[in-house]
């Protein structure tokens, strides 16, 4: 995503802090996310089309969903 102040980043960070971290399952998800996200980020950095697809098909829809 690049910009730490992007709408999606701010929304997802807030969702992590306020919702996910308040449950055991959410904390487990966050733990796995932080364990595996560096590998995914590296792959996405090397494959810009994958990054664009992930942003459009996952990041933006999830951010919009959790912001409601």
N, C-alpha and C positions, 0 to 999 in steps of 0.2 A: 504494500500500500504506500509506503514511503512517508507520507505526511502524518506525524503523530497527532495533528489537530484536525484531521479529516473527519467529517461527520460520522462516517462508519466507525472509525477508530474510537472516537469519543463515546459513541453509543455502546459499542461492544465492551469497552473498558468499564463503563458504568454498569452494564448488565453483569459482567464478571463480578465486580465488587459488591453489588447490591443483591444479586439474585443467586448466581452460581456459588459464591463463597458462603452462602447461608445454609447450604445443605451438604450432606456427606457425599451424595452422588455428584453434585456440582463441583465440590472440591476435588474429587477424583478425576472428573473430566478436565479441570484446569491443570492438575498435576500431569496428566497424560499429554495435554496440549503443549505444556512447556517442555516436556521431555522430547516430543517428536517434532515440534514446530521448527526448530533450527534446520532439520533435514529437509522438511517441506519447503521452507523459505529458500534454502540453497537451490533446490530443484527448480522452484519457480523463478528464481533469479536467472537461472541458465536457460529457461524456456519461457520467454515472454508471452507466447500465445497461451500457455497453460495459466500463467499468472492473470492474464486478462479474463480468461474463462472462469477461473476461481473467483475473481472479484465480482464479475457480472452474475454468475450463477449461484454463488454461495454467500460471499461477504455482504453484498448490497441487499439481497433479499432477507438474510438473517438480521441485519441491522435494522431494516425497516420493520420486520416482524416484532422484534423485541422493543422497538421504540414506541409501539402502540400501547 
